[in-house]
Amino acid sequence: MSQVIEKELVTEVSVESVLLDADLFVKYKSPEKAFSLLRDSIKRSPRSIPLREKLREVCIAHKNATEGARQCLALVSLYIGREDFDIAYDRLQEAKLLDPRISVAPGLEAIRRARRPEFATNRDRSPQKVRTDVTLAGNIGMVSIFDAVQVIENSRMTGLLVIKSDQVLASVSFNEGKIVDADADGLNGRKAFRTIIEINSGTFEFSLSDSEFPVVIDVTSNTNFLLDTLTSLESERAEQDGMRSLSTEELGFEG
């Protein structure tokens, strides 16, 4: 027992020492040394959140977006394991902003699966808390996704709109105000957006991105895309309910 405690103390002291040395390297303009020190330490302690968070900070501060995004994704998994779902979601969002090529669908699905029992047994029915440290944020019960999309389009903003509800964790990517991709429930592109458009509760947050996102959804008008998606969903529901539209031939009007 004493050996286990002693080992844990040594590990904690070692991590603290590495973090202190990394801060000193950064302070004295040697970020590459801090980077190497942290990478080597993470190889020995791959599940250390403090080490990965420090490396993430160093990478972001010194424009190493690719490695910063990689550390964000690793942290998502670690935070899910600790049931820190909000922080996991923030790191997933940050990974997408750092590297627009990343698909966040698998991460969103992992968070959704991990936190779903919590929603079923201990659902929080208090008013939603909305962040104020992002470009645009709101409660979907008060401001619809349609309204948020319109504001982003009118302002021609490039960034990531993230949606959090009890049922779905999702995101929509924008280039100069135009929808270019979506992720939800392990899906991306148009299929994901069909899920997103039906969300009617929860919160949304929009963060600006310095880089444009790959175009997975190619639209000329957000409004037309939204209406086309809704029309398609309504038509599918009508068919499922036995109310499909009859063709002119079936009605007896042949050409």
ChimeraX attribute file (.defattr): number of C-alpha atoms within 10 A of each C-alpha:
attribute: neighborCount
match mode: 1-to-1
recipient: residues
	/A:1	6
	/A:2	7
	/A:3	8
	/A:4	9
	/A:5	10
	/A:6	11
	/A:7	12
	/A:8	12
	/A:9	12
	/A:10	12
	/A:11	14
	/A:12	13
	/A:13	12
	/A:14	13
	/A:15	19
	/A:16	14
	/A:17	12
	/A:18	18
	/A:19	20
	/A:20	12
	/A:21	16
	/A:22	24
	/A:23	16
	/A:24	15
	/A:25	17
	/A:26	17
	/A:27	11
	/A:28	8
	/A:29	10
	/A:30	13
	/A:31	19
	/A:32	15
	/A:33	15
	/A:34	24
	/A:35	19
	/A:36	13
	/A:37	18
	/A:38	24
	/A:39	16
	/A:40	11
	/A:41	18
	/A:42	18
	/A:43	10
	/A:44	10
	/A:45	14
	/A:46	14
	/A:47	14
	/A:48	17
	/A:49	16
	/A:50	14
	/A:51	23
	/A:52	23
	/A:53	17
	/A:54	19
	/A:55	25
	/A:56	22
	/A:57	14
	/A:58	22
	/A:59	21
	/A:60	16
	/A:61	13
	/A:62	12
	/A:63	11
	/A:64	14
	/A:65	17
	/A:66	14
	/A:67	18
	/A:68	24
	/A:69	25
	/A:70	16
	/A:71	22
	/A:72	26
	/A:73	22
	/A:74	19
	/A:75	24
	/A:76	26
	/A:77	19
	/A:78	17
	/A:79	18
	/A:80	20
	/A:81	13
	/A:82	10
	/A:83	14
	/A:84	14
	/A:85	18
	/A:86	14
	/A:87	14
	/A:88	25
	/A:89	25
	/A:90	13
	/A:91	21
	/A:92	26
	/A:93	24
	/A:94	19
	/A:95	26
	/A:96	22
	/A:97	23
	/A:98	23
	/A:99	20
	/A:100	20
	/A:101	13
	/A:102	16
	/A:103	18
	/A:104	24
	/A:105	21
	/A:106	15
	/A:107	23
	/A:108	25
	/A:109	18
	/A:110	17
	/A:111	25
	/A:112	24
	/A:113	13
	/A:114	14
	/A:115	16
	/A:116	14
	/A:117	11
	/A:118	12
	/A:119	13
	/A:120	10
	/A:121	8
	/A:122	8
	/A:123	11
	/A:124	11
	/A:125	6
	/A:126	6
	/A:127	8
	/A:128	15
	/A:129	10
	/A:130	15
	/A:131	13
	/A:132	10
	/A:133	10
	/A:134	11
	/A:135	14
	/A:136	17
	/A:137	20
	/A:138	21
	/A:139	21
	/A:140	21
	/A:141	13
	/A:142	12
	/A:143	15
	/A:144	18
	/A:145	23
	/A:146	13
	/A:147	12
	/A:148	18
	/A:149	21
	/A:150	16
	/A:151	14
	/A:152	22
	/A:153	20
	/A:154	11
	/A:155	11
	/A:156	14
	/A:157	19
	/A:158	23
	/A:159	26
	/A:160	25
	/A:161	24
	/A:162	21
	/A:163	24
	/A:164	20
	/A:165	18
	/A:166	17
	/A:167	14
	/A:168	21
	/A:169	24
	/A:170	30
	/A:171	27
	/A:172	22
	/A:173	28
	/A:174	28
	/A:175	21
	/A:176	15
	/A:177	20
	/A:178	24
	/A:179	29
	/A:180	21
	/A:181	23
	/A:182	28
	/A:183	27
	/A:184	26
	/A:185	22
	/A:186	18
	/A:187	20
	/A:188	23
	/A:189	20
	/A:190	18
	/A:191	15
	/A:192	20
	/A:193	23
	/A:194	19
	/A:195	18
	/A:196	21
	/A:197	16
	/A:198	11
	/A:199	21
	/A:200	15
	/A:201	20
	/A:202	21
	/A:203	24
	/A:204	23
	/A:205	21
	/A:206	25
	/A:207	18
	/A:208	15
	/A:209	20
	/A:210	11
	/A:211	13
	/A:212	17
	/A:213	22
	/A:214	14
	/A:215	16
	/A:216	14
	/A:217	18
	/A:218	14
	/A:219	13
	/A:220	10
	/A:221	12
	/A:222	18
	/A:223	15
	/A:224	11
	/A:225	17
	/A:226	17
	/A:227	12
	/A:228	12
	/A:229	17
	/A:230	15
	/A:231	12
	/A:232	13
	/A:233	15
	/A:234	12
	/A:235	15
	/A:236	14
	/A:237	13
	/A:238	13
	/A:239	11
	/A:240	10
	/A:241	9
	/A:242	9
	/A:243	11
	/A:244	12
	/A:245	10
	/A:246	8
	/A:247	10
	/A:248	10
	/A:249	9
	/A:250	9
	/A:251	8
	/A:252	8
	/A:253	8
	/A:254	8
	/A:255	5
